Amino acid sequence: MKNQKIGRIVAAALTIGTMALVTACGGGSSTSSASTAAGGGAIAQEIKLGAVHDLTGPVAYAGVGAKNGAEIAIQEINDSAFLGQGVKVSIDEVDSAFEIERATSEMTKMMGNKDIVAIIGPAASQQAAAVAPLVERQKVPTVFTQAGSSGVVIGDYTFRGTAPMETYYHRAAEWMKAQGLTDTVIVYNAQFPTFAQLADTHFPPLAQQNGITISNKIAVQTNTQDFTGPAQQIAQANPKAVNVLLNAAQSVTFLNQLRQAGYTGQAVATSVQGAGNIAPAGDAAKGLVYPTDFSYAQTDPKAVAFAKAYQAKFNKLPDNYAAEGYDSIWWIARGIKASGDSSRQGIQKGLKQVAGEGFEGAMGKLTFEGNDMRVPGVMIKWDGTAETLAP
C-alpha cells in the first residue's frame, strides 16, 4: 500500500514538474544566471542552491543539523573565494516536515526554478525514494543526506552525501566481538527502511561473521511509544547485548523502559542516537555505544577544525548530520571547481569527477561507490554527558 501511494505521488509530481519547468522557462531570470543554469560552461558570480530538509517533525534533528553544517561550508567557500573572486554561493531552505507529499511538492518547485542549480535533498528515505525518479527526469543534480535505503541513488543526477549506515555498521559487529558480546536481540523500527534493511538484510551476515547469535528480532512501528512488552521480553531472555535500531525519541523511551525492566546488558545503537540525541534518557543511556560517520570526539585535523568553526557559530558542538551537510556542500563546490561550470550539467559532471577522486572532509577520507559516499566510520561511547571514542 505504501509503495502504491509513493508511486501515485511520483507520477503526479512528474506531471507537475514538467508544467513548472515550462512556466519557469518564460520567467524573468537574469541572463547570466539563466544561461549558467542551462549550461553556459562557466562559473557564475552568483550560485544558488536549494535544500529540502526536515526542519520540523520526528527527524528534525537531521534536517537542522544538515542545514547548520551547510551554512558553515557556504561561509567558508565564500570567504576563501574558493570558486573565484566575487563568486558567492547561497542556499534556499524549505521544510518538508517529514511528509512525502510536501517533500515532492517542494522539490518540484525548486527544480522548476532555473536559478537553482543543485539541491540538497530530504533526509528521510521515504521522501528521498519518492523524489529520486523526478530528479533523474528533470536532470537536477541532487545530493541527499541520510536517506540510507535503496531506491535513492538511482542514476546520473542522484548523489548521496551520507554513507549508508550498513556500510560502516560492521564496526559495531567487530566491537561486539572484541567485547565478547556473542548474543543479541534486535529491536527495530520496521517503518524506517534504513532500520528494516539493517535488521533483516545487512546485520545478520555481519553477526555471523563475528560469531554473534541473533536470538530474536522485535519489530515496532513509528508510532510505538510504549516498549514495556519488548523490554520485559528482552530482560527475561537476558542477552549479552541488544541492538537498538530506533529513531531518537523512541530510543529514549525504550532505554528507560529496558532498564526499568531490569536489563543490565550492553545496548548498541546507531548514529541516530549520536550528538546528544540520547541525553534525555539520562542514566539509562550511560555506556551506550554506536558506530557513526562523524563525532566531535574525533581527533583528525579536518574534524577538529569543523567542530571549532561550528561551535564558534552556533555555540554548541556539531552532530553527524551537520558534518554530512558540510561535506555535501563542499562536494558540490569541489564539483563546480573541477568542471569549471556552475550549470546543472556542469555540477553533475563535477560531482562525478570528485567522486572518482575522493576528498578529505569533516567525516574523514571520503571515497565513493559510484555516486554514493563511503566513510571510515568511528565507534562512539556515550558516557552520560558526552561522546568519547569507544575503547
Helices and strands as residue ranges (DSSP letters): H 2-25, H 31-39, E 46-53, H 60-79, E 88-95, H 100-112, E 116-121, H 125-138, E 142-144, E 158-160, G 165-167, H 170-178, E 183-189, H 193-197, I 198-202, H 203-209, E 213-220, H 228-237, E 241-245, H 248-260, E 266-268, G 271-273, G 279-285, E 289-292, H 301-314, H 320-339, H 344-357, E 359-361, E 364-369, E 372-374, E 378-382, E 387-389
